[in-house]
Amino acid sequence: MRTRLGMAALICGFLSSAWAQQLPPRTFDWVRASDEVVQLDPADYHTGRVYRPGPDGGNMHVIIQAKRPVTLAMVGADEWKAAQTNPELWGNLEYRCMREHVTSTTYECHLPPSHAMTLVIHDERTPDRALMQGIGAVLGRTGARAFVAPTDVEITYHSWSCVANCIQPEFQWVRLVKEKYELSAVPKLYSILTPEQDGQKLWMKIKAPVPMTLAVLPSATADQIYDKPEQLGSALAQTTCKQRGVQSMEFDCLFNAADGPQSLLIVPDLKSHKKTEIEVQTYKCVENCELLAPAGTQP
């Protein structure tokens, strides 16, 4: 089904936009997702959320508020985890989008494709001076137990989400027929489709032991030919959705709502009692279809 799968990517964009062009497009923006408050002692690190971008990479958006300067960076999640238990690996860590001396910022970074990254926040204060001050306080040199206060850091994570016109018609491929049947001299007839919108796509695949003629016709016409096969030639002249003398192929056709009910007629060109495989699908609206303009109206 390589042909159909390649076609689906194009049809998904073409039909859904053509059918729903009267609708305002979805609007996306950064939306507050969750909050986190941490306290960092001098020289401490905090490991934040892990991001897993897709094959094209990804972006992240975080608001940081810190009482004292901190350094922000993105680090490979696996590399960071390994460095926690193997200090000798610290020198090999690669920091991405590093920002130093931060107290208030909107932190953004474009992440590399398919590589999990974690947010790392580092308290920039040196521990030695803080340690001496703390010891002095314990020994009574200052007359008070004035240990160095931790740095409070507020982290507000955001997600890229739809914020307006989020409910839209959804389209997907729907199977109408999938059958393997034994050939006979009698034509095979399927009532397959009443188009719901102009430009609705129909995809067909056949695999047969002998050459076959396929045609999608108005159902009333197809019923007449089923009873009187000799009229097939004249009916074929009136449709563009047809194939003659085929044994193995995929093809597709477009239909409009005004075409009305359609049927698929399959006639073997030669006698055979072997089996033929047929599959038919259509690309149609399956969710929120009431938002579509009626067929034939202008947006």
C-alpha positions as CSV (number, residue, x, y, z in Angstrom):
1,M,0.0,0.0,0.0
2,R,3.0,2.2,-0.6
3,T,1.1,4.3,-3.2
4,R,-1.9,5.0,-0.9
5,L,0.3,5.8,2.1
6,G,2.2,8.4,0.1
7,M,-1.0,9.8,-1.3
8,A,-2.6,10.0,2.1
9,A,0.0,12.6,3.3
10,L,-0.9,14.8,0.3
11,I,-4.7,14.2,0.5
12,C,-4.8,14.9,4.3
13,G,-3.5,18.5,3.6
14,F,-5.4,19.0,0.4
15,L,-8.9,17.8,1.2
16,S,-9.1,18.9,4.8
17,S,-8.1,22.4,3.9
18,A,-10.4,22.4,0.8
19,W,-13.4,21.2,2.7
20,A,-12.8,23.3,5.8
21,Q,-11.4,26.4,4.2
22,Q,-14.3,28.5,5.5
23,L,-13.1,27.8,9.1
24,P,-10.6,30.0,10.9
25,P,-7.3,28.2,11.4
26,R,-6.2,26.8,14.7
27,T,-4.1,29.2,16.8
28,F,-1.3,27.8,18.9
29,D,0.7,29.4,21.7
30,W,2.7,28.6,24.8
31,V,0.3,27.6,27.6
32,R,1.2,27.3,31.3
33,A,1.5,23.6,32.1
34,S,2.9,23.2,35.6
35,D,4.9,25.0,38.4
36,E,7.8,23.9,40.5
37,V,9.5,25.6,43.4
38,V,13.0,24.4,44.5
39,Q,15.6,25.5,46.9
40,L,19.3,25.4,46.0
41,D,22.2,25.6,48.4
42,P,25.4,27.2,47.1
43,A,26.8,25.3,44.0
44,D,23.8,22.9,44.0
45,Y,22.2,21.6,40.8
46,H,18.6,20.9,40.2
47,T,17.4,18.5,37.5
48,G,14.2,19.7,35.8
49,R,11.8,18.3,33.3
50,V,13.1,15.9,30.6
51,Y,12.1,16.9,27.0
52,R,11.9,14.3,24.2
53,P,11.8,16.1,20.9
54,G,10.7,14.3,17.7
55,P,12.7,13.6,14.5
56,D,12.6,17.3,13.5
57,G,13.7,18.5,16.9
58,G,11.6,20.7,19.2
59,N,11.3,23.8,21.3
60,M,10.8,24.4,25.0
61,H,9.6,27.5,26.9
62,V,10.1,27.9,30.7
63,I,9.8,31.0,32.9
64,I,12.5,31.2,35.7
65,Q,12.4,33.4,38.8
66,A,15.3,33.1,41.2
67,K,16.3,35.1,44.3
68,R,20.0,34.8,43.4
69,P,21.8,34.3,40.1
70,V,21.6,30.8,38.6
71,T,22.9,29.2,35.4
72,L,20.5,27.4,33.0
73,A,21.3,24.8,30.4
74,M,20.0,21.8,28.6
75,V,22.0,18.6,28.8
76,G,21.5,15.2,27.3
77,A,19.3,13.3,29.7
78,D,21.2,10.0,29.5
79,E,24.6,11.8,29.7
80,W,23.4,13.8,32.8
81,K,22.1,10.7,34.5
82,A,25.4,8.9,33.9
83,A,27.4,11.8,35.3
84,Q,25.6,11.7,38.6
85,T,27.2,8.3,39.4
86,N,30.4,8.8,37.5
87,P,32.0,12.2,38.4
88,E,34.8,11.6,35.8
89,L,32.1,12.2,33.1
90,W,31.4,15.8,34.1
91,G,34.1,17.1,31.9
92,N,32.5,15.5,28.8
93,L,29.1,17.0,29.3
94,E,27.8,19.2,26.4
95,Y,25.6,22.1,27.6
96,R,23.1,23.6,25.1
97,C,21.5,27.0,25.3
98,M,23.5,28.0,28.4
99,R,22.3,31.2,30.2
100,E,24.4,32.6,33.1
101,H,23.6,35.0,35.9
102,V,19.8,34.6,35.6
103,T,17.4,35.9,38.2
104,S,14.3,36.4,35.9
105,T,13.9,35.2,32.4
106,T,11.8,33.4,29.8
107,Y,14.2,30.6,28.9
108,E,13.8,29.0,25.4
109,C,15.9,26.5,23.5
110,H,15.6,24.6,20.2
111,L,16.4,20.9,21.0
112,P,18.2,18.5,18.6
113,P,16.1,15.8,16.9
114,S,15.3,12.6,18.8
115,H,17.6,13.3,21.7
116,A,16.1,13.5,25.2
117,M,17.3,16.6,27.0
118,T,16.9,17.7,30.6
119,L,16.8,21.2,32.1
120,V,19.6,21.8,34.6
121,I,19.7,24.8,37.0
122,H,22.9,25.6,38.9
123,D,23.3,27.9,41.9
124,E,26.2,30.1,41.0
125,R,27.4,30.8,44.6
126,T,30.7,29.2,45.6
127,P,30.3,26.7,48.5
128,D,33.6,27.5,50.4
129,R,32.7,31.0,51.6
130,A,29.2,29.8,52.6
131,L,30.7,26.9,54.5
132,M,33.1,29.1,56.5
133,Q,30.2,31.4,57.4
134,G,28.1,28.5,58.5
135,I,30.9,27.1,60.7
136,G,31.5,30.5,62.2
137,A,27.9,30.8,63.2
138,V,27.9,27.3,64.8
139,L,31.0,28.2,66.8
140,G,29.4,31.3,68.1
141,R,31.8,33.8,66.4
142,T,28.9,35.8,65.1
143,G,26.7,35.2,68.1
144,A,23.9,33.8,65.8
145,R,23.2,30.6,63.8
146,A,23.1,32.5,60.5
147,F,23.6,29.8,57.9
148,V,23.5,30.9,54.3
149,A,19.9,30.8,53.0
150,P,19.1,28.6,50.0
151,T,18.2,30.2,46.7
152,D,14.5,29.9,46.0
153,V,13.8,29.2,42.3
154,E,10.3,29.2,40.7
155,I,10.0,27.2,37.5
156,T,6.9,27.6,35.3
157,Y,6.8,25.0,32.5
158,H,4.8,25.7,29.3
159,S,3.5,23.5,26.5
160,W,2.8,24.4,22.9
161,S,-1.0,24.1,22.7
162,C,-4.0,25.1,20.7
163,V,-5.6,28.3,22.2
164,A,-8.2,29.2,19.6
165,N,-10.4,27.5,17.1
166,C,-9.2,24.2,18.5
167,I,-12.2,22.1,17.4
168,Q,-11.9,21.3,13.7
169,P,-13.2,18.6,11.4
170,E,-11.0,15.5,11.5
171,F,-10.4,13.4,8.4
172,Q,-9.1,9.8,8.0
173,W,-9.2,6.9,5.6
174,V,-12.2,4.6,6.1
175,R,-12.4,1.1,4.6
176,L,-15.5,0.5,2.5
177,V,-14.7,-3.0,1.0
178,K,-12.1,-5.6,1.6
179,E,-12.9,-9.0,0.1
180,K,-11.5,-12.0,-1.7
181,Y,-14.1,-13.8,-3.9
182,E,-14.2,-16.4,-6.6
183,L,-14.6,-15.1,-10.1
184,S,-17.6,-16.0,-12.2
185,A,-19.2,-14.7,-15.4
186,V,-21.6,-12.6,-13.3
187,P,-20.4,-9.0,-12.7
188,K,-19.5,-8.1,-9.1
189,L,-21.4,-5.1,-7.7
190,Y,-20.7,-3.1,-4.6
191,S,-22.7,-0.1,-3.3
192,I,-19.8,1.8,-1.9
193,L,-20.3,5.5,-1.6
194,T,-22.6,8.5,-1.3
195,P,-20.2,11.5,-1.4
196,E,-20.6,13.8,1.6
197,Q,-18.4,16.7,0.3
198,D,-17.1,17.9,-3.1
199,G,-13.8,16.4,-3.9
200,Q,-14.2,13.3,-1.8
201,K,-11.4,10.8,-2.6
202,L,-12.0,7.1,-3.4
203,W,-9.0,4.7,-3.5
204,M,-9.1,1.2,-4.9
205,K,-6.8,-1.8,-5.1
206,I,-7.3,-5.0,-7.1
207,K,-5.3,-8.2,-7.5
208,A,-6.9,-10.7,-10.0
209,P,-5.8,-13.8,-11.9
210,V,-7.2,-12.4,-15.2
211,P,-7.6,-9.0,-16.7
212,M,-10.6,-7.1,-15.2
213,T,-12.7,-4.1,-16.0
214,L,-13.6,-1.8,-13.0
215,A,-15.8,1.2,-13.1
216,V,-17.5,3.4,-10.5
217,L,-20.9,4.4,-11.7
218,P,-24.1,6.0,-10.4
219,S,-25.8,3.2,-8.5
220,A,-28.9,3.3,-10.8
221,T,-26.7,2.9,-13.9
222,A,-24.7,0.1,-12.2
223,D,-27.8,-1.8,-11.3
224,Q,-29.0,-1.7,-15.0
225,I,-25.6,-3.0,-16.2
226,Y,-25.7,-5.8,-13.6
227,D,-28.9,-7.0,-15.2
228,K,-27.8,-6.2,-18.8
229,P,-24.0,-6.5,-19.1
230,E,-24.1,-5.7,-22.8
231,Q,-24.7,-2.1,-21.8
232,L,-21.4,-1.8,-20.1
233,G,-19.6,-0.2,-23.1
234,S,-22.0,2.7,-23.3
235,A,-21.9,3.2,-19.5
236,L,-18.1,3.3,-19.4
237,A,-18.1,6.2,-21.8
238,Q,-19.9,8.3,-19.2
239,T,-17.5,7.8,-16.3
240,T,-13.9,8.8,-15.8
241,C,-13.5,6.5,-12.8
242,K,-12.6,3.2,-14.6
243,Q,-9.8,0.8,-15.5
244,R,-9.8,-1.7,-18.3
245,G,-7.8,-4.9,-18.6
246,V,-6.1,-4.7,-15.2
247,Q,-4.9,-7.5,-12.9
248,S,-2.9,-5.8,-10.2
249,M,-3.0,-2.1,-9.5
250,E,-4.1,0.8,-7.3
251,F,-6.0,3.9,-8.5
252,D,-8.1,6.7,-7.1
253,C,-11.0,9.0,-8.2
254,L,-12.7,12.1,-6.9
255,F,-16.4,12.6,-6.4
256,N,-18.7,15.5,-5.7
257,A,-21.8,15.5,-3.5
258,A,-24.0,16.1,-6.5
259,D,-22.9,12.8,-8.0
260,G,-25.2,10.9,-5.6
261,P,-24.9,7.2,-4.6
262,Q,-22.0,5.4,-6.4
263,S,-21.4,1.7,-7.0
264,L,-18.3,-0.2,-8.0
265,L,-18.8,-2.7,-10.9
266,I,-16.2,-5.4,-11.6
267,V,-16.3,-7.5,-14.7
268,P,-13.7,-10.2,-15.6
269,D,-12.5,-10.0,-19.2
270,L,-11.8,-13.7,-19.3
271,K,-13.3,-16.7,-17.7
272,S,-11.8,-17.9,-14.4
273,H,-12.8,-19.6,-11.2
274,K,-9.8,-18.3,-9.2
275,K,-10.1,-15.7,-6.5
276,T,-9.8,-12.0,-6.8
277,E,-8.9,-9.5,-4.0
278,I,-10.5,-6.1,-3.9
279,E,-10.2,-3.3,-1.4
280,V,-11.8,0.2,-1.4
281,Q,-11.3,3.1,0.9
282,T,-12.4,6.7,1.1
283,Y,-10.9,9.7,2.8
284,K,-13.7,11.4,4.8
285,C,-14.6,13.5,7.8
286,V,-15.1,11.4,10.9
287,E,-15.2,14.0,13.8
288,N,-16.8,17.5,14.1
289,C,-18.2,17.2,10.6
290,E,-21.0,19.6,11.5
291,L,-18.4,22.4,11.2
292,L,-18.0,21.8,7.5
293,A,-20.0,24.0,5.1
294,P,-22.6,22.2,3.1
295,A,-21.3,20.9,-0.2
296,G,-21.7,23.4,-3.0
297,T,-21.7,26.5,-0.8
298,Q,-19.1,29.2,-0.8
299,P,-16.9,29.9,2.3
